[in-house]
Amino acid sequence: MKNRRLFFSYTLLCVLILFSQCKNKQHVEDSEFSLISTAISNTGSKHYFNPGQYPVERSELAIGVFDSGTGGLSVLNSIIELDEFNNSSHEPGSDGIADFISERFIYLADEANMPYGKYNAEGKADFLRELVLKDVLFLLGNSYYSSPQDRMPKKDKGAVKSIVIACNTATAYGLETVRDAMNDWDLDIEILGIIEAGAKNAIELLSGRGKDKSVIGVLATEGTCASGGYPASILKIAKHQIPEADIMVVQQAGIGLAGAIDEDINYIDPSASEIRDAQLYYGPGIDHSDYPIDLTLWDKYNFKTGNGLLIERDEQGEITRIQINSVLNYIRYMLTHLVIKSSSDYPDYSLDAVILGCTHYPYFESDIREHLLFLKQLDEKYERIIPENIALINPAQSLAIELYKDLVSSDLTGKDHYKNSSFFISVPNSLLKENNINELGEFPYSWKYGREINSSLQYVKVLPFSDQWIDANIRMRIKQNLLSTYNIIYPEI
């Protein structure tokens, strides 16, 4: 009997050990990214930094801002131009002086890995979260490269005192991951995301209009829409601030729009004059399963023809294939479907506001408004739901105000000048033999969205902004729409 008890006890112990090991293995497999630990433990890591040596006195440090591309410059421009406070007393009220005039910024455009909005759709949400972690680690660290051919980085980039995630998709998927990492690193750096700021702005506007039935439209990337971040934030804030109002949210994923704005070859090729190979185009199409171009909506799309819309016809002249090839046509496609959803789902509600839920979209606010008003006059259904004063909400303004208040409350206001800011951009690492880089110097779509997390490979290098990496069309767009930021990037021009 004693031996049987011993055998049973031993068997039970083995089972418990095996269960514990399996459970621990599952925890390791499902736990946070290895980058969170290796970044502070592996001195050979390209992302290494030492939290114990991070500056204690931080008021003179820069403010870090990052996005998947140049779209986040619209957020930075809103921050730089903010004048909602008295700079001496910090009380609300304009004093004619930019609120952030004494702050320096470090901006990162993760251009090589953009657009972020596609990662979740391709089943790579975790890889996106890892990219967000790497963006944050760059801002916290001191390393960058002067050239893609450099094997050793420079080590003279300054640290930051707070970080703004100027990307809606990165906020939706990466904000909590980054905040958890900060806790693990025992580093009290404030991380601000843009989604809640946009939701607050929308509700404040509706509360001022006093309407009972309103729809808030959200035009955002696929990833941001799939996250449900905006609807959750909007409805949560509305419940507390205007509980008597009936608020609905309609989302429209801007498939390819951010990529087209940044001239991603997977969505737009300005040199193309005829239908491109299907493997080179990932935007809407007649046979697209999720984002079809509906020929019965042709008058509503109001597409601008020419090489901005590539069309293939059969011998009878019937359209067989369509590829959108201009930013304007992407905008018209997305807005048409947003308005159709709103009028179909909520015909008795007014579409009072549209949140421009991607930092790239405010560049084209006038084009967005123009097409909304075009639809209003085109169809009686749309005329009823689209008000003349429909609000286009840029969440960057609310985020800028939140950032200012945070710096004041934390006693972190600076004494520098925003003209001393620095701008960086990621490019594919051509020295990494495992990398897949096409003839345009970019990651092919299948490679970009096929990579796995927890790899030690250095896919990209981060370099200072230069004309080599910023296309002339994008530079012109920045100059036309974001002059304050343009004058900092190109002070001599």
N, C-alpha and C positions, 0 to 999 in steps of 0.2 A: 504493500500500500504506500509506504514511504517513497519507494522508487517511482511509483506511478505519479505521486504528487510532484516529485522532483521533475519527472519528464514533462508533466503538464505545465509546471511553472517555467521550465526552460523553453518549451514550445511557445507559450504565451509571450515570453520575453522576446523570442526571435521574431514573432509576428509583430509585436509592438515596435521593435527596432526597424524591421522592414517597412512598416507603415510610416514610421517617422521619417525614414530615408526617402520614401516615395513622396511623402507630403513635402519634405524639404526640397526635393528635386523639382516638384511642381512649382513651389514657391519661387525657386531660383529662376525657373523658366518663365514664370509669369511676373516676376518682380520688375523693379525699375531697371533702366538700362545700365549696362556695365560702365558706360561713360561717366555716370554719376560718381562712381567710386574711383575709376582709373584717372579721372581728371585731377584728383587731389592726391593720388597715391603713386601713380606711375610717372616718375620724372622724365621718362623718355617719350611720353605721349605728346602729340602735337597740340593737345588741348590742356596740357598740365598748367595748373596754377595752385598757389599755396594760400588758402584762406587765412592762415595764421599770420601771413605777412601782408595782408590786404591793408591799405591805408586806413588808419583810425580817424584822422582828420580828413573829412571828405567834402567840405563845402566848396573847396577850390577845384574839385574834380569835375569832369565833363558829365553831361547827361547822355546816356546811351540810347540810340534809337535804331530799330532794325525792321526790315521788311523783306519780302521775297524778291523785290526788285526796286525800281525807281519810284514806284507808286507811293511808297511811304514818305517820299519827299513832300507830298501834299500835306501829310500830317505834320512834318517838321515845319513847313511853311506856315501852317496855322499856329503852331507854337511860337515861332519867331515873331509873327505879326500880332500876337495877342496883346490887347491893351484894355483889359477889363478891371485892372486894379491900380491903386496908387502905389508907386514903387517905394515910397518912404514909409507909409503907414501900413501897407499891404491890405488896406480896406478896399472893398468893391468900389469901382468908379474909375473911369478913364482919366489919365493925367497927361495924355499926349506923348507918353514915352513907352516904348515896347516893354512889356512885363519881363521878358527874358533877355533883355539887352545885355545883362551882366553874366549870362550863362554861355558856356561853351558846349558844343555837341560833338559826339562821335556817331556817325551814321554808317550802317552796314546794309548794303543791298546784296542779298544772296541770289544774284542773277543766274548763276550757273544751275541752281536747283529749282528755279521757278518754272511754271506757276505752282504755288503750294496747293491751290484749290483742287488739283487732280489726284493727290496722293490717296485720300480716303476712297475715292471712286475706284482706284486701282488696288484697293486692299492694303494700302501702305500707310495707314494712319500712324502706326508706331514709328515708321521711318520719318514721317513728318515731325513727330514729337522729338525725335533724336536730332533732326535738323535745327529745331528751335533751341534745344539744349546747346548745340554747337554755336549758334548765333550768340547766345548769352555768354558762353565761355569766351568767345572772341572779344566781346565787349569788356568782360572782366579781366582778360589777360593783357599782355603787352606785345604780342607777336603779330607780324604781318610780313608780306613779301613785297619787294620793289618790282619784281619781274617774275613771270611764270617759270623762267629758267633758273631762278635762284634756288639753291638747295638748302641754304640756311636762312632763316627769317631774321628780320630786324627785330630788336627788342625794346624799342623806345616809344611804343604806343602807351598812352596814359590809361589809368583805370577810370571807372565811372561810379557815380554816386547813386544813380537810379537808372532804371531801364524802362523804356517805352516799347511795347510790342505794337508797331504801327501797321500790323497786318491782321485783318479780321480772322482769316483761317488759322494763322499761327496762334492767335488768342484763343480761338475756339478749342483747338486741340492741344495746345502746349502750355497754356498759362498755369494750370494746376501742376503739371509736371515740373515746370521750372520752379514754382514756389516750393514744391516738395524738395527739390534739389537744394534750394537755398537753405531750407531747414536742415537737411543732411550735412551741408557744408558749414552750418552755423554762421551764416553770413546775412546780416540784416540790410540787404539791398531791396528797396521797394521795386516791385514789378507791376507796371500798369498796362492793362489791355484795353482795346478800343471798343469792344462790343457793348459793355455795360454803359459806356459813355454815350454811344449812339442811341441806345434804348432810353436812357434818361432824357436826352434831348427831344426825342419823338414824343414822349409822354408829356413833357413840359409844354410843348407846342399845342398838343391836343387839349390839354387842360385850359389853355388860354382861349381856345376857340369855342369851347363849351358845347360840343356836339355829342349827341347820345350814341350814335352809331357811326363808327369810323373803322376804316381798314388802314393798317400800316403796311405798305409794301416793302419788301426787303429784296433788293437786287444785290446778290453776293455770289461768291464762287461756289462751285459744287460742294467743296469741303465744308465751307461755312454753313451752307443751307442744310447739309446732311447732319451737321452737329446739333442743330436745333438751338444754337446759342442765342440767336436774336429773339425768336418767339418766347423762349423761356424767360429771358431778361425783361422783354417788353411786358409780358403778362404779369410777371411778378411785381414790377414797378407800378403798373397800372392798378393792380389790386390795392396797393397802399395809397397811391396818390389820387386816383380818380375812380374809386370803386363803383360809383354810380353809372359810369360810362360802359358802353358795350363795345369792346375793342377786339378786332380780329386781325390776324396777321396772315399775309399771303407772301410766300417766298418764290423767287425765280432765280434759278442758278444761271449765272452768266458764263456758260460753257465757252471757253476760249477767249473771252473778252479781255481778261487781264493779260493773257499771253499775246493776243493781237496788239494790245497797247504797247507791250514791250517787244513787239516784233519777233515773237517766238515762231520759228519756221514751221512748227507743227500746226499752227493756226492761220498763218498769214505769210504770203510771199509777194511783196510789192512788185517784184519783177515778173510774176506769172501773168500770162495772158490767156491761158487755157487750163482746163481741168488738170489738176496734179494727180500723181499716183496716189492711190488710196492709202498707202502706207506712210505717206508724208502729210496727210491732212486728218485732223481729229476734231474738227468743228462740226456744226449741224449739217445735215444733208437730208435728201428726200427719203432715204432708207435708214436713217439713224434711228436706232431703237428707242433712245431716250429723248433725243432732241431733233425730231423730224422737221423739215421744212415743208409746211402744208401748203400746197399750191392753191387751195381754196381760200387761203388768207393773203393772196398775193397783193391785193389792193391795200390791205392793212399793214403789211410789212413795209410797203413803200421803199423797197430797196433802190439804192442808187446803182445804176448799171455802169458798165465799163469793166475795167479789170478788178474792180472792187467786188464783183460778183461773177464767178466763173461758171458758165453754163454749157452743158453738153446736150445736143438735140439729136433725135433720130432722123431718118430720111424724110419723115412726114413733118418735121419741124417741131415735134413734141419734145418737151423737156424730159430728159432721162436722168441727168445728174446736175447737182448744184453744189458749189463750194463758196462759202462766204469768204471774202478776201479783203475786207476793209473794216476798220474799227467802227465806222458809222453804221455799216450794215449789221454788224454784231449787235450794236446797241438797239437798232430798230427791231431786230428779231426778238431779243430778250424782252424788251418793253411791251411788244405786242402780246406776247404770251403772258406776261405779268398782268396786263389789263384784262385780257380774256379770262384768266383765272378769277380775278377779283369780281368782274361783272357776272360770271357764271355762279360762283360760290356765294357771293354776298350782293345780290342785285339791289338791295335796299340800303346798302351802306355806301358812304362816300370814301373814295380813295384819297384821304386827306394828306398823306405823306408817303414818300418813298425814301427809305434809308439807302444811301449809297454805300453798301456794306463791303466794299473793297477799296483800298486806298488808291487804286488806279482810276476809279470811276469819276471822282470829282473833276478830273481834267476835262471831262466832257459834259459838264453839267448843262451847258446851253443846248447841246445836241439832244440830251435826255429830255429836257423840258420841251424842246421843239417837237419831238415825236409824240410825247404825251398829249400836247395840245392839238397835234395833227389828228390823232385818234379821236379826241373829243369832238372835233367838228365832222368827223367822217361817219360816225354811227350814233344813233340816238341812245342806244344802251350805254355807250361810253360817255356821251354828253352828260347823262344823269349822274354818273359816278365820279367823273374827273372835274374837280373845281378849278376855276381859273387861277386861284392862288395855291394850287397844290404845292406842298413844301418838299423840297429836295434836301435831305438832311445829311450833312457831312459830319460824322461823329468826331472828327478831329478837333473841332472847336471845344466840345465838352471835355475831351481828353486833355486839351491844353489847360483848361481851367482847373481840372482835377490835379494835374501835375504841379501847377503853381501853388495851389493850396497845400499840397503835400510837402513841397520844399520849404514853405514858410513854417508849417507846423513842426517840421523836423529840424528847423534851424540850419538848413542846407543851402540857402540862397548864396549865389556866387558873386565874385568881384572881377570876372573876366569880361569877355565880349564875344558875342556869337560869331563875329567875323573870324575868330580864331578856331573855328570848328574844322573837323576832319571828316573825309568821306571815303569809304572803302567799298569794294565790290568783289564778289567771288567769281573766279573763272575756273574752268576744268583744269586739273593738274596734269599737264602734258608729260610730266616726268614719271608718272605712275604707269607702269607697263600694263597693269590690270585694267586701266581705265579704257572705256570705249568712247572715243571722241570722233565726230564726223568731220567732213571736209570744211564745214563752216566753223569749226572749233567749238562745237556744242555737244552736249550729251544727246544721243538719239533717244527718242521717246521710250522705247522698250528698255533701254539701259537705265535711264533716269528713274523710271518707276518700277524697275525690277530689282533694285538693290535691297539688301537686307540690313537689319539693325545689328549693332554690336560687332561691326567690322572695324578693324584697326587701320583700314586703308584711308589715306588722305585724298579724298576724291577731288577736293578743290583747294585752291590757294586764294587768299584774300589780299588784294592789292589796293593801292590808292586809286581813286577815280582818275581816269584819263580818257582822252578822245578815242583811244584805241578800243576801249571797252564800252563807251557810251555812244551809241549811234547818233549821227547828226540830226535825224528827225526827232529823236528823244531829247537831245539838247535843246532843239528849237521849241519843243513842247514845254520843257521846263522853263525856258525863257519867257514864253508867252503867258504861261499860267501861274508860274511860281517865281516871280521876279526876285523877291527878297532872298529866296534860297539860291537862285541862279547867281546872284551877285556875290554870294559867299563862296560858291564853288568856283566861279570864274571871276575873281575880283579885278583882274586886269582888263577885262573886256567891257 
